[in-house]
């Protein structure tokens, strides 16, 4: 017998949105590495702690 658990669907949708947001934020931070390195006069190794 198959049951529909509609209360699970919001959790699945939230997980998908959060996963997408995480990838988007990490990509955005990688793009800013050169600017951050210049601004703070640090190496790539020092600035990678952000992600």
Phi and psi restraints in degrees (value plus and minus 20) as a CYANA .aco file:
   2 UNK   PHI    -121.4   -81.4
   2 UNK   PSI     112.1   152.1
   3 UNK   PHI    -137.9   -97.9
   3 UNK   PSI     127.9   167.9
   4 UNK   PHI    -119.0   -79.0
   4 UNK   PSI     100.1   140.1
   5 UNK   PHI    -122.3   -82.3
   5 UNK   PSI      66.4   106.4
   6 UNK   PHI     -88.6   -48.6
   6 UNK   PSI     -41.9    -1.9
   7 UNK   PHI     -93.8   -53.8
   7 UNK   PSI     -31.6     8.4
   8 UNK   PHI    -104.2   -64.2
   8 UNK   PSI     -48.0    -8.0
   9 UNK   PHI     -78.3   -38.3
   9 UNK   PSI     -63.7   -23.7
  10 UNK   PHI     -80.4   -40.4
  10 UNK   PSI     -55.1   -15.1
  11 UNK   PHI     -87.3   -47.3
  11 UNK   PSI     -58.9   -18.9
  12 UNK   PHI     -86.3   -46.3
  12 UNK   PSI     -63.5   -23.5
  13 UNK   PHI     -84.6   -44.6
  13 UNK   PSI     -63.8   -23.8
  14 UNK   PHI     -81.9   -41.9
  14 UNK   PSI     -60.2   -20.2
  15 UNK   PHI     -82.8   -42.8
  15 UNK   PSI     -60.8   -20.8
  16 UNK   PHI     -84.6   -44.6
  16 UNK   PSI     -63.5   -23.5
  17 UNK   PHI     -84.6   -44.6
  17 UNK   PSI     -63.8   -23.8
  18 UNK   PHI     -86.1   -46.1
  18 UNK   PSI     -57.1   -17.1
  19 UNK   PHI     -84.0   -44.0
  19 UNK   PSI     -65.4   -25.4
  20 UNK   PHI     -82.1   -42.1
  20 UNK   PSI     -63.5   -23.5
  21 UNK   PHI     -82.3   -42.3
  21 UNK   PSI     -60.4   -20.4
  22 UNK   PHI     -81.5   -41.5
  22 UNK   PSI     -64.4   -24.4
  23 UNK   PHI     -85.0   -45.0
  23 UNK   PSI     -62.3   -22.3
  24 UNK   PHI     -83.2   -43.2
  24 UNK   PSI     -64.4   -24.4
  25 UNK   PHI     -86.8   -46.8
  25 UNK   PSI     -61.8   -21.8
  26 UNK   PHI     -83.9   -43.9
  26 UNK   PSI     -59.9   -19.9
  27 UNK   PHI     -84.6   -44.6
  27 UNK   PSI     -62.8   -22.8
  28 UNK   PHI     -82.1   -42.1
  28 UNK   PSI     -59.2   -19.2
  29 UNK   PHI     -88.2   -48.2
  29 UNK   PSI     -57.2   -17.2
  30 UNK   PHI     -84.5   -44.5
  30 UNK   PSI     -53.4   -13.4
  31 UNK   PHI     -88.5   -48.5
  31 UNK   PSI     -50.4   -10.4
  32 UNK   PHI    -105.5   -65.5
  32 UNK   PSI     -22.4    17.6
  33 UNK   PHI     -72.2   -32.2
  33 UNK   PSI     -70.4   -30.4
  34 UNK   PHI     -78.9   -38.9
  34 UNK   PSI     -61.3   -21.3
  35 UNK   PHI     -84.1   -44.1
  35 UNK   PSI     -64.2   -24.2
  36 UNK   PHI     -85.0   -45.0
  36 UNK   PSI     -59.5   -19.5
  37 UNK   PHI     -83.4   -43.4
  37 UNK   PSI     -60.0   -20.0
  38 UNK   PHI     -89.5   -49.5
  38 UNK   PSI     -65.7   -25.7
  39 UNK   PHI     -81.7   -41.7
  39 UNK   PSI     -62.5   -22.5
  40 UNK   PHI    -122.2   -82.2
  40 UNK   PSI     -18.7    21.3
  41 UNK   PHI      32.0    72.0
  41 UNK   PSI      34.7    74.7
  42 UNK   PHI    -146.8  -106.8
  42 UNK   PSI     147.8   187.8
  43 UNK   PHI    -106.0   -66.0
  43 UNK   PSI     152.8   192.8
  44 UNK   PHI     -81.3   -41.3
  44 UNK   PSI     -60.8   -20.8
  45 UNK   PHI     -80.2   -40.2
  45 UNK   PSI     -57.5   -17.5
  46 UNK   PHI     -92.6   -52.6
  46 UNK   PSI     -51.8   -11.8
  47 UNK   PHI    -107.6   -67.6
  47 UNK   PSI     -34.5     5.5
  48 UNK   PHI     -90.6   -50.6
  48 UNK   PSI     -33.7     6.3
  49 UNK   PHI     -82.8   -42.8
  49 UNK   PSI     -39.3     0.7
  50 UNK   PHI     -82.0   -42.0
  50 UNK   PSI     -62.3   -22.3
